[in-house]
Amino acid sequence: MEQIPAPLQEAMRFRSTDRLAEQTVQACARFEQEMVWESLPVLTVNPQIAERSRIVTFARSDPAHVAFDMLRTRLLQTLRQNGWTSVAITSPTPSCGKSLVALNLAFCLANQKDCNTVLMDLDLKQPQIGQMLGARNNASMEDLLGGRCELRSVMQRYGENLAIGMNSRPVKYSAELLQSMDAAKALRDMRKRLNPHVILYDLPPMLSRDDVTAFLPNVDCAILVVGAEKSTIEEVDACERDLAERSNVAGVVLNRCRYGPGY
């Protein structure tokens, strides 16, 4: 057998060492991310509260969950095809069901075991996510975005692959906070530490105030939720055009569900 030249042997040795070092770094990063996920407080959801809030993808006993399965699959395909991660969820006006869609989509994504998902309640003036889940946390989203608290003070973990960030109190200067450098840094840190495959941001209605416009530079795409008995064609057209100018429109969801107070 012909002997491998010494220079080639040396090159192969270095390549093997580099590959081992890269694998070690990747393993350490995965371990660190797993530790961050496990450090989050566990979210316990009362099935009766979930049913009352119309979170049909929680128990999956209501046939309506199939529509969210389809939305999840189409969204994942769009994200993977484009290399996207972050999704804004908004509506033209209040009472269109955007927070309901965000929660149902989050629990639906949680059933995809190879997909780590984060849901953040960034409807800072009228937070709904915690109320709809019957859950609270110790700090506000304002504290997290301002860099004054840790992830575990605002975020809770459901199962192994869903983390939900809830807001405990309204924020007065919400648009100013959403476009601040502190908020951008806090969100970068969250993405780095949790490394989720999908991030859902529940944002305020577009026509109510300028929060969505302020935050859109932070996301890859957006979903517009319209109310079948609420939104007008003019409102939908105006919002869709605005989203297309500032981001990528991942879809328009027609929500026909009727439920209690909130979005």
N, C-alpha and C positions, 0 to 999 in steps of 0.2 A: 504494500500500500504506500502510495506517495505521501511523503511527509508534508504537513502544512507549513508553509514558510513562517519564520518567526514573527515578522511584522504583522502578518495576517492573524496569527495566534494572539498577539498582543491586542489587535483591534477587536477581535472577538471577545477577549476577556473584558475589555473596557465596556463594550456594548452590553455584555451580560451584567456587569456591575451597574451600569446606568439604568438598565431595565429593572433590576432589583431595587435600586434606590427609588425609582419612580413608583413602583408598586408599593413600596413601604410608605411613601408620602401619601398615596391615595388611600391606603388602608388606615393611616392615622387620621386623615381628614374624615373618612366615613365614620370612624369610631367617635370622633369629636362631635359630629353631627348627631349621631345616635344618642350620645350623652345629653346634648341640648334638648332633643325631643323628649327623652325620658325625664328630664328635670322639670318639664312643664306640669302644672297641676292637672289632675285627671278631671275631665268634665263628665259629670253624671247627668244624663237627660231623662226626665220623667216621661214615659211613653204617653201618658195622658196629656201632659203639657204639649208634647210634640204633635199629638193628634189635634188638640185644640188650636194650635198655631198653624195647622195645615202643612206640616212638614211630612209630606207623604212618602218621601224616600227614606225616612227613619225606620219605620216598621215594614214598609213595602207591602202593606195589606190592601191599600187603596189602588185600584187600577190606574189612577192618575200618575203613578210613579213612572209608568212606561214613557210618558212624554219627556220626563227629565232624563231617563236613560238614553233616549235618542239625542237630546241636547248635549249630554255629556260626551257621547261618542263622536258627534260632529265637531264639538269644540276641541276635543283631544286631537282629532285628525288635523284640524286647522292649526293648532298650536305646534304640533310636531312637524308638519309640512313647512312651516315658516320659521321654526326655531324660536317660537315665542313662549313666554312663561306667564306674564301678568295680564289680568283681564279686569277692566273696569265694568261694573254693572250699575246702570243708571236708568232713569225714566224721564219722560218729558215733565210730568207734574207729580205731586203726591198721590197716594192711593192707587198706584198702578201695580203694586205687588213686587217691586224690585228686591226688597229684602227677603221676601218669601222665595223668590226665584234663586237668590244667592244661597240661601240656606239649603234648599232642596238640591241644588246643584252641588254644593259642598258635600253633603252626605252621600249623594250619588257617586261622586268622585272617590269618596272614602272606601267604597266597595271595590274600587280598582286597586288591588293590593300593591301593585308595583308603582303606584302614583302617590307621592306625598303632596298633600294639599294644604294651603293656608287660606283662611277666610278672615279678612280684616273689616271691621265696622268703621268706615270712614265717613259715615253720615253723622258728622260731629255735632251738629246742632240738634238732631232728632235721632239719636241712636236707638235701634230696634232689636238688634241681634240678641243681646243678652236677655231682654224682656221676652222675646219669642221662645227662648230656650229655658226660661225660668232660672237663669244663672246670673251671678254677679262676680266681679273681681275686685281686688283691693285698690287698684290705681285706675286712672283714666287714660284714654288714648292720647290725650294732650300731654300727659307725663312721658309716655313712651316716645312720641314724636318730638318732644322737646329734649330728649336725652336725659330725663330725670329718673328713670326707673328701668328695671330689667325686663326682658321679655316675659318671664314667668309671672310678673305682677299683672300683666294684661292678658296674656294668652293662656288658654287651657287646651289640653289634648284630649281628643276623643278617639279611642282605639289606638292603633299604632301609627296612623298616617294622616290624621286630620288635626290641625291646630287652628283654633278660633280665637281671634283677638276681639274682645268686647270693650265697649266704652261705658264707664260707670256714671258719667255726667256730661251734660252738654258743654260745648266749647263756644265761647262768645265770638272770638276772631278766628273762625274756622278756615276761611279761604287764605288768610294770611299765614296760618300755620301750615296748611297743606302745600304752599309754594315756598316754604322756608328752607334754608340750607340744613337746618337741624333735622327737619322731617326727612329730607332726602338722605341724609347720613344715617338716620335711624332705620329707614327702610332698606338701605344697602346692607347695613349690619344684620338686619333680620334675614335678608335673602342669603347672606354669606353663612350665617350660623345654622339656619334651618335647611338651606338648599332645596326648597320645594320644587316639584315639577310644575305645579300650577298655583298661582296666587290670585284669589278673587278679592277685589276691592269693592265693597258695597258703598257706593257714593250717593250723594243727595240727588234729587231731581234736577235736571239741567236748567229748567226755566224758572226755578225758585231763587237761585243765587249763583255766584260765580265759582263755587267750589270745584265743580267738575272741570271747568276751563283751567283752573289753577293746577289741578292734579294730573291732567291727561299726559303731560310730558313724562310722567313716571311709569306709564303702562305701554304694553305692546299693542293692545287692541281693546275694543269695548263691545259690550252687549247692551242694546237698548230694549228695555221692557216697556211695552205699551199696554194700557188697559182697554179691553174690548168695549167696555161701556163708559170709558173715561177719556181716552186720548182722541184728539181730533186729527184729521189727515194733515192739517197745516202744522200742528205741533210735531207730529212724527217726522214730516219732511224737514222742518227746520232743524230738529235735533240730529237727524241722520246726516244732513249736510254738514253741520258743525262738527260732528264726530269724524266724518270722512276727511275734513280739512285738517284736523288736529291729530288724528290717530288712524287706526284701522278698524273698520266695522266688522266684527266677527259674526254678527247676526242681530236680527230683530225678533224678539220673543213676544208673542201675543198671549197675554195672561187673562184667562177668563174666570179665575177663581175669585170667589167672594169670601172675605174673612174680616176679622175685627179691626180695631184701630191700628194705624201705622201705615207703612208703605207696602 
